[in-house]
Amino acid sequence: MADSAVAAAVSAAAELRVTGKAAIDNGSDNIMNDLLKRFLAEQDKQLIEARIREAEKRTSGEIVVKIAPASSRYPGAALLGSSMLSLAFSLLGMLVAGNRDMWMFLAVFAVLFMVLHELFRRCAVCRRPFVSVSDMQMEVEDAASGAFVRLGVHDTAGRTGILIYISVFERRVRVIADRGINEKVEPHLWQEVVDTIIAGIRSNRQGMAIAAAIDRCGGILALHFPRQPDDRNELSDSVVMGRSRP
């Protein structure tokens, strides 16, 4: 992984606005797809892909956009949330009922735990309060780095690939540039790309914001890595949407 030069990655929190509230069901692709469709309309997806094609006409670099509904399933959050609420409701119920029977308490706790754990397992909104900021940051970084490799961004001829990674559940944006780029480009420029996306998302114009970020990446790449006569399109220009991990 070190050789892939996942360097100068920039990450920032973004309030990813999604119309309505969609839960991510771990077993339901339909719900995940619904979340992504709410975040990025088809016309926005087409706009972004057109901007990628336009940007790559000026440079030998490659730009990939990946949008994930979540970077992890966070099973620990479901366990923690269901355990804490089951314990609290069981104790409250026993106090209200004036019952101190331990076996009754355990029975109530067990029933509540099974019900609540299933709810937390299916409902991303319910899990989120039980996921720490550090855990989300770590999962997004790992998922983005994994996507960087799986999507082949690390394997371009000149090591001039850029990944723009957006994770909706965690409200995080991450930009990863490969080694060839980072030898010539200051890392702070990628923060500008992140800030552009964040600002657009906060105004509910994520499609235009991502397109503008691609324009900025294209300008940076064109300056340092202009298109060569023998250049070819090494990576797909399509927006990659879906889970970051199998």
Beta strands, then each sheet from edge to edge (+ up, - down):
strand 1: 7-13
strand 2: 62-68
strand 3: 161-167
strand 4: 172-177
strand 5: 240-241
sheet 1: 1+ 4- 3+ 2+ 5+
end
